Amino acid sequence: MGSIPAQIPTSFGHELRACLRCRLVKTYDQFRESGCENCPFFKMEEDHELVVECTTPNFNGIISVMGPTRSWAARWLRIGRFVPGVYTLAVSEALPEDMQTTCENQSVQYIPPKRL
């Protein structure tokens, strides 16, 4: 992943969503227009249904990460290899099975959320 940062959410209201794989937070419209900077293989910008499938409005907490490789918090949250941006601390939903298969086919790691 490069050091080109992800889009910063244009608002912090109910339209925020988090990617179910990398936990990047943006608005629905931002995911629809440019997809996920960490997960381009989901091609959310090509199929708007995928935005709903691959993201969730249900998440806990937000952290802004400017230097993911240098941040202990980013490493602790397992986002140290992702692009700088705004991330959630936790999502409670799992990525749908077909999108988990997409991750496997792309040889990218997917860590499902922990069950409480």
Secondary structure, 3 states (H helix, E strand, C coil): CCCCCCCCCCCCCCCEEEECCCCEEEEHHHHHHHCCCCCHHHCCCCCHHHHHHHEECCEEEEEEECCCCCCHHHHHCCCCCCCCEEEEEEECCCCCHHHHHHHHHCCCCCCCCCCC
